[in-house]
Amino acid sequence: MALKLLDSLAMNTRILALLSSAILAISAFGADAGAGKAAYDASCKKCHGADGAANPAIAKMLKVEMKHLGSKEVQSKSDAVLKKETIEGVGKMKGLAAAEKDIANILAYVRTLKQ
């Protein structure tokens, strides 16, 4: 009985440590997917669609293939690469002139689109 109690206590301690680490990581990066959705809707949705799927009319007009933002190809990119592409643009996509925090929030939202 005492051994089970100690095992349970050890497990709870590990879970609390993991949760604390996750909270600290989120706080350190300060990214907010909810705020990111609002920024995405304002700046990215017109071309990339509400759910990260390309707007077919825009893709056709620009004569480009746009990957779904939730696709493995996009999601496998590092945050640094996605940030650079968002700020500088890719191909015919113009870069986004936005505050550092807005970019971080948009990337946090894009990460929620993973398929």
N, C-alpha and C positions, 0 to 999 in steps of 0.2 A: 504493500500500500504506500509506504513512504517513498519507494523507488518510483512508482507511478507519479506521485505528486512532484517529485524532483524533476522527472522527465517533462511533465506538463509545464512546470515553472520554467525550465530551460527553453522549451519550445516557445512559450509566450515571450520570453526575453528576446529570443532571436527575431520573432515577428515584430516586436516593438522596435528593435534596432533597425530592421529593414524599413519599416514605415517611417521612422525618424530620418533615415538616410534619404528616402524618397522625397519627403517633405523638404529637407534641406536642399536637395538637388533642384526641385521645382522653384524654391525661393531664390536659389543662387542664379538660375537662368532667368527667372522672372517672366517666363513666357506664359501666356494665357490663351488657350485655344478658343475660349468664348469671345474674347476681344479680337482674336485672330479671325474668327468667322466674320465679324462685323467689318474688319479691315479688308478681308478677302472679298466680301460682297461688294464693297465700295470700289475696290481697285482691280480685282481679278476675275470676278464672276462673269463679266460681259463676254470674255473670250474663253475662259476655262470652264464655264458652266457652274451651276449651283452645287453640283456634287463632285466636281473635279473632272467630269467628262468634257471634252472639248465642245465648244459651240460649233456645230457643223457648218453653219453659214459663214462664220468668221474663218474657219479652216479652209473652206472652199474659196472664199474671196482672196485669202492670202496665198492659196495654193500650197498649203503645208499640211503635214500630218502632225496632229497634236496628241501626245500621249495622255492618257487618263492620269491625273495627279496621284491617284491611289494605286497605280500599276506598280508591279515589282520593279520595273526599270526606273521609275521616278523615286519610289520609296527606298531603293537600295543606295541612292546617292547620300553622301554625308550632309549634315546640316551646313557645313561650310560651303560645299558645292552649291546646294540649293540657295543659300543666302547670296552667293556670288552671282548665280544666274538670275535671281530675282532682282538684284540691284543693277546688274550690268545688262541684263537681257540675254536672250538666246535666239540666234537666227533672226527672224523678223519680229520677234517679241521685243518690245522696248523695255528698258529697265524701269524699275519702280523707284521713284524718288520719294522715300518715306523715312520716317524716324527709325532709328535702330530698334526700338522697342516694338514698333508696328511690324517690322520685318520679322522679328523673333516670334511675335504673336501669330502672324500669318503662317510661318513655318510650323508652329505648334498645331495650328488648325489643319494644315495640309497633311501632317502626320496622322491625323484622325481619319483621313480618307483611305487609308490602307485597305486594299481589297483582300 
